[in-house]
Amino acid sequence: MRHWGTERIVGLHQPQINEHHLESTGLPADSRLRLLSFNIQVGISTQRYRHYLTRGWQHLLPHTGRADNLQKIGNLLGDFDLVALQEADGGSLRSGYINQVEHLAQLGAFPYWYQQLNRNLGRLGQHSNGVLSRLRPWAIEDHPLPGPKGRGAILVRFGEGPEALVVVMMHLALGARVRNLQLAYIRELIGGYKHQVLMGDMNTHASDLLQNSALRDLGLLAPQLEATFPSWRPQRCLDHILLSPTLTLEKVEVLAQPISDHLPVAVEIRLPGSLTADALPALIPAPCGPHE
């Protein structure tokens, strides 16, 4: 892989495990996988542009309404198998020292989760991405992205070798130059895999991603083109789930859930048979405990 700078540290990790939710692990028997990408804005409800000013203090200080908003998000996430979260807080003053990725994994009954810390501001903020999964990942890679510090991508792999399913969850830069550097880096990560999913807040439109970036030679599909931002009057399509043509699209929807300043994007795919046997075992019943 190209040299991206001496300060880059790529981490290899195992998922955190919610022991109480292991009974819901695995792929549904119909081999369909339900994906969701959601920028949750650290649990802040924003319904007007003026709320960026009047509720901006919630980016620094705790607020009693945040718990209710996170509960709404958790209720929504429970319908999905694999979730990418952006703008989660990993446990600081503003979130009441609650790791929002872990908390949402509990609310949505996800057995596996991982938090990627991108900006560590101590007590003031733990800016993070997150992944929630009902499938046990074979590998999780934590990648700081090129450009100014504070942006990252999580690579989650199911299976081994070129036939594995690779999912990259990201929150890309606002500026085009840095964003294209980040996409070139991600292109190198996924180039050796046949089955690819890219999901997250990409801060640009699908046509820019598929025609003007390093992704343009992959033949990726952008199944949804509906606007996702701002949530109360969507005008820009910034949040995406991109698919390789080897994955069968069953359903796509931008959910009318104005919980954050972005709307969540949901996609349902059917996986090829080569993926569904060993890499993604079907749901299994909960193990029986000792009789009392």
Order of alpha helices (4+ residues) and beta strands (2+ residues): beta-beta-beta-alpha-alpha-beta-alpha-beta-beta-beta-beta-beta-alpha-beta-alpha-beta-beta-beta-alpha
